[in-house]
C-alpha cells in the first residue's frame, strides 16, 4: 500500500524557464554558507547539551563530590536552556529583554479587520448571520493562537467583519497572520473523471459548455471543473495513459487547463476535511511532510472509494484521486490499492509552511471565504500609557524585592538558598515561556511575580519541617534530609492538584483560559524543580563542605494551642451571610459588573487636527462621558506621512450616542476633532415624464410626489445611512415654512450601493418645493452636519469571550473540581478529602465574586474582565494548595485512627499555622504592593487577589476543615448503621 502523497507547490507555476534557472543558480550559490551555518548550529546545540554536564563534572571534582556530578549537570543544563533565548538576543546584538514577547497593552501591535466575501457566500448559498460569524471567529482564533498563550484577540465587528489584534507584530508576523486568517483551509478528496468509468458524466459536463463550473444531475452535484496547482511536469504525468478528462479554457487572458472531478451526489458521503481526526508533522524520504488520520467514518469512506477504483486487469488505465485544497488540485495520485484512514501530504515544505498548514487544517475550514486584503490595517500603540506602565513595573519590582528580602531576613542562611531557588525559578519560567512564544501582559507579569511569591510556599514547608526536626534534637544533616523527605508528599499533593486544574483548563477552556493554564503549568513545574531539586542540591553541598553549620531561623510565629474548631458555627454563619449579601449585589448589578471583554458594544474611530495628544490624555477627557471604555491609538502609513487616529470602545450599544459623547468630551479642550465634511453637488430637476403616470385615471397607484421635483447629489466624509441624512434634511425643511411642517415625506434619500452606510447619497425633493428652498435646505444641512466630528469608523464589536466560550470556561472549572476530588480520593483513600477541598474552593469563588460586586457600591468599581478571570483561577490554585497542606498534616496526625476528631484537626492546624501565616503573608505583601502602587493596569487584578488570599487562608481553617470533620463522621455513622442493620 503506497502512502497517499500530495504535492503542494507554494510558488507560482507561471514563471518562465529563465526565472526558474535563475532561482536554481541562486540556490546553488547559497549552499556553502548555509552548510556552514548548519554546522555552526549543530555545534551550538551540542554545546548547550554537553557543556553543562562537562562543567558539572569539573565542579563536582573540585568540590570532591563526584557523586553529585550528574545533579549539578542537570541544574546547569536547565539554566542554560532557560537563559538560551536571552543569550541569543545578546549574540544578535539586541536587548536580551526582546526575548520576552509583550502584549498589546505594553508593546502595541497590529489591528486588522477582514470582511466576508459576500459574493462568494451568495454563490455558496450561505447566509451571513450571527451563528456563522461565531463559527468563523472560533476557527480563526484556533488558527492564529492555537496554544492560547499569545494574547491574540479575535472578535466580530459589525455584521460581516472579523477583527484580529496581534501583539507586537512585525511585517513578517502580520503577513503570516493574514495567510492564516484568509486561507479557506478546505480539503477535499474526489476522483479525476476518466473516459472508462465516467463516460455519461463527461458527456453531460461537455454539453453544458465552457461557462459551467459545476455539473448537476437530479438537483445534486456530481462533478466539478477544477484548476490544477501542479506544474507542467505534474500535469503531463496525470495525462499520460490515465484517460482523464481535461479541457482548456481562457481565464483572464490566459489558457488554463481544468480537470473534471467526480464527487458523490450525497454531500454526507464526500471525503472532506471535516472527517479528519488529526493532522501532525511527519518526515518522509522527501523531507518534512504532513501526516493525517481520518476519523472512523472518514477511513471507512476512503477505503470504500479506493477499493472500488482499484486497477482493473487488462483495462490499461488506473484511476486517480484528486486532492483539492481551497478548490485547486494539488495532487493526483494513482490508486494502486485500498487506502485506509491514514495518509501523508508531501511537498518539500519548510518548517514555517508545515506549521501554518497544520494550524489551518487543525482549526478547520472557514464557513465562507474572507476577502484577502484587510478592510483596515493599523499599527496600535500600547493600550496602557507610559505612566501606567511605569507604575506597574515599579510595583512589580518592589513586590519581587519584598519577597526576596523577607525570605533572607526571616530564614537567614536558608532564606538565601530560597532566594537562589526563586531566581532559578524565574529564569526557567521566563525562558520556557519565551521558547513557546508566550505573550506577557502587565497583569501577566504581575501574575508571574505572584507565582514567585506563592513559590516560597514549598521553601516554607521544607524549612518549617527542618525547624521541627532540629527542635527534636536531630543533626543538621538529618534535619535537612527529614525536612525535604517529610515535606515532599505535601508539596507533591498540593502541586499535582493544581497541575490537574491547569491540564483540564487547557484542554476544555477558552483561548484566554488556555494561556493562563500554560503559564500555571510551567510555573508549578519550575517552582517544584527549583525548591525540591535545586534547593536540596545546594543544602547538601553547603552541609558537606561545612559552609552551613547550623539552621538559624527567626521564630516570630510560635506554635500555640488555639481552638479553631470551637469557632466553626460563628464562621459558617458569617460566611453564609456575606456570600448571600455578595450574590445579592451580583444580581443587582447584573451586566454592570462586566467589563467590555464580556459585553461588546460600539466603537468609533476619530482623529485630531493639529497636535496629537498622548493616549492617557485622551482617555482622561473621555472618562466623564464614558466611565467604562477601552481606547486604542492607531497609526497608518500614508504617502503624506503617518496618520494617528484613536479608536474608542464602550459598552454603549447606540453608536450615535457614542458619537455625541465623543463630541461633548472634547468640546472644551485644547484638542480639536477633525470635523465632518459635506459636499453638495449640482441640483437638477426631475422630469415629470420620467416619474408621473400618463393618465392618473388609468392607474390605482398614488401619483408620484417627486414628479417634477429636484435631485441633489451629496458627498459625506463619514459613511451614514441615506435615510438618516434625508431625515436630517426634512427636519431643517420643516423649519422653513409652515406648509412643510406636516409633510414628513417630502425628502427621500437613496444610494446605488446596497451597503447600509455610504458616502454618496442621492436626495429627492418633492415637486411642490421650490428650488430656492431646496438650496436653503442643502446649505443649512451642510452647515449643521459639519458641526459634528468626522468618524472614520462607527461600528459595533462583539465580546472577546463569546457565550459558548463562557460556558466552556465554567465547564472546565467544574471538571477540574471532579478531577481534584478523584485524585484526593485515591491519594487520601477517602472521597471526603476531595469533597471538603471543593467546598472551600466554591466558597472562595462566591466570596470573592460577591466582594467585587459590593466594592462597586463602595466606590471601588472593579469590573470582571479577563485579568480578573485569571485572578479567580489563581485564587482556586492558592486555596487548594493551602487546604491540601493542612489535610496532609491531618492525615499524619490521625494516623490509623478510624475517627477524625476536632482535637486532631486543631492539632494539625496549630502545627501548620506558621507555614500558613508565612505563605499568606508573603503572598499578601506582593498583592498589596501591586494594588497600592500598580496603577489602573493591574489594580483590579491585585484587589481580587488580596481578597482571595485572605479568604483562602480563612476557608482552609473554618470551611474546609469543619467540612472534612462533618463528612468523615457522617460517613462513619453511615457505615456503622449499615453494619448494625
C-alpha positions, 0 to 999 in steps of 0.5 A: 500500500503506497502512502497517499502523497500530495504535492503542494507547490507554494510558488507560482507555476507561471514563471518562465524557464529563465526565472526558474534557472535563475532561482536554481543558480541562486540556490546553488550559490547559497549552499556553502554558507548555509552548510556552514551555518548548519554546522555552526548550529549543530555545534551550538546545540551540542554545546548547550547539551554537553557543556553543562554536564562537562562543567558539572563534572569539573565542579563536582571534582573540585568540590570532591563530590563526584557523586553529585556530578550528574545533579549539578549537570542537570541544574546547569543544563536547565539554566542554560536552556532557560537563559538560551533565548536571552543569550541569543538576543545578546549574540544578535546584538539586541536587548536580551529583554526582546526575548520576552514577547509583550502584549498589546497593552505594553508593546502595541501591535497590529489591528486588522479587520477582514470582511466576508466575501459576500459574493462568494457566500451568495454563490455558496448559498450561505447566509451571513448571520450571527451563528456563522460569524461565531463559527468563523471567529472560533476557527480563526482564533484556533488558527492564529493562537492555537496554544492560547498563550499569545494574547491574540484577540479575535472578535466580530465587528459589525455584521460581516467583519472579523477583527484580529489584534496581534501583539507586537507584530512585525511585517513578517508576523502580520503577513503570516497572520493574514495567510492564516486568517484568509486561507479557506483551509478546505480539503477535499478528496474526489476522483479525476473523471476518466473516459472508462468509468465516467463516460455519461458524466463527461458527456453531460459536463461537455454539453453544458459548455465552457461557462459551467463550473459545476455539473448537476444531475437530479438537483445534486452535484456530481462533478466539478471543473477544477484548476490544477496547482501542479506544474507542467511536469505534474500535469503531463504525468496525470495525462499520460495513459490515465484517460482523464478528462481535461479541457482548456479554457481562457481565464483572464487572458490566459489558457488554463487547463481544468480537470473534471472531478467526480464527487458523490451526489450525497454531500454526507458521503464526500471525503472532506476535511471535516472527517479528519481526526488529526493532522501532525508533522511527519518526515518522509524520504522527501523531507518534512511532510504532513501526516493525517488520520481520518476519523472512523467514518472518514477511513471507512469512506476512503477505503470504500472509494479506493477499493472500488477504483482499484486497477482493473486487469487488462483495462490499461488505465488506473484511476486517480484521486484528486486532492483539492485544497481551497478548490485547486488540485494539488495532487493526483495520485494513482490508486494502486490499492485500498487506502485506509484512514491514514495518509501523508501530504508531501511537498518539500515544505519548510518548517514555517509552511508545515506549521501554518498548514497544520494550524489551518487544517487543525482549526478547520475550514472557514464557513465562507471565504474572507476577502484577502486584503484587510478592510483596515490595517493599523499599527496600535500603540500600547493600550496602557500609557507610559505612566501606567506602565511605569507604575506597574513595573515599579510595583512589580519590582518592589513586590519581587524585592519584598519577597526576596528580602523577607525570605533572607531576613526571616530564614537567614542562611536558608532564606538565601538558598530560597532566594537562589531557588526563586531566581532559578525559578524565574529564569526557567519560567521566563525562558520556557515561556519565551521558547513557546512564544508566550505573550506577557501582559502587565497583569501577566507579569504581575501574575508571574511575580505572584507565582514567585511569591506563592513559590516560597510556599514549598521553601516554607514547608521544607524549612518549617519541617527542618525547624521541627526536626532540629527542635527534636534534637536531630543533626543538621544533616538529618534535619535537612534530609527529614525536612525535604523527605517529610515535606515532599508528599505535601508539596507533591499533593498540593502541586499535582492538584493544581497541575490537574486544574491547569491540564483540564483548563487547557484542554476544555477552556477558552483561548484566554483560559488556555494561556493562563493554564500554560503559564500555571503549568510551567510555573508549578513545574519550575517552582517544584524543580527549583525548591525540591531539586535545586534547593536540596542540591545546594543544602547538601553541598553547603552541609558537606563542605561545612559552609552551613553549620547550623539552621538559624531561623527567626521564630516570630510565629510560635506554635500555640494551642488555639481552638479553631474548631470551637469557632466553626458555627460563628464562621459558617454563619458569617460566611453564609451571610456575606456570600448571600449579601455578595450574590445579592449585589451580583444580581443587582448589578447584573451586566454592570459588573462586566467589563467590555471583554464580556459585553461588546458594544460600539466603537468609533474611530476619530482623529485630531487636527493639529497636535496629537495628544498622548493616549492617557490624555485622551482617555482622561477627557473621555472618562466623564462621558464614558466611565467604562471604555477601552481606547486604542491609538492607531497609526497608518502609513500614508504617502503624506506621512503617518496618520494617528487616529484613536479608536474608542470602545464602550459598552454603549450599544447606540453608536450615535450616542457614542458619537455625541459623547465623543463630541461633548468630551472634547468640546472644551479642550485644547484638542480639536476633532477633525470635523465632518465634511459635506459636499453638495453637488449640482441640483437638477430637476426631475422630469415629470415624464420620467416619474408621473403616470400618463393618465392618473385615471388609468392607474390605482397607484398614488401619483408620484410626489417627486414628479417634477421635483429636484435631485441633489447629489451629496458627498459625506466624509463619514459613511451614514445611512441615506435615510438618516441624512434625508431625515436630517434634511426634512427636519431643517425643511420643516423649519422653513415654512409652515406648509412643510411642517406636516409633510414628513415625506417630502425628502427621500434619500437613496444610494446605488450601493446596497451597503447600509452606510455610504458616502454618496447619497442621492436626495429627492425633493418633492415637486411642490418645493421650490428650488430656492428652498431646496438650496436653503435646505442643502446649505443649512444641512451642510452647515449643521452636519459639519458641526459634528466630528468626522468618524472614520469608523462607527461600528459595533464589536462583539465580546472577546469571550463569546457565550459558548466560550463562557460556558466552556470556561465554567465547564472546565472549572467544574471538571477540574473540581471532579478531577481534584476530588478523584485524585484526593480520593485515591491519594487520601483513600477517602472521597471526603478529602476531595469533597471538603477541598471543593467546598472551600474552593466554591466558597472562595469563588462566591466570596470573592465574586460577591466582594467585587460586586459590593466594592462597586457600591463602595466606590471601588468599581472593579469590573470582571474582565479577563485579568480578573478571570485569571485572578479567580483561577489563581485564587482556586490554585492558592486555596487548594494548595493551602487546604491540601497542606493542612489535610496532609498534616491531618492525615499524619496526625490521625494516623490509623485512627478510624475517627477524625476528631476536632482535637486532631484537626486543631492539632494539625492546624496549630502545627501548620499555622506558621507555614500558613501565616508565612505563605499568606503573608508573603503572598499578601505583601506582593498583592498589596504592593501591586494594588497600592502602587500598580496603577489602573493596569493591574489594580483590579487584578491585585484587589481580587487577589488580596481578597482571595488570599485572605479568604483562602487562608480563612476557608482552609481553617473554618470551611474546609476543615469543619467540612472534612470533620462533618463528612468523615463522621457522617460517613462513619455513622453511615457505615456503622448503621449499615453494619448494625442493620 
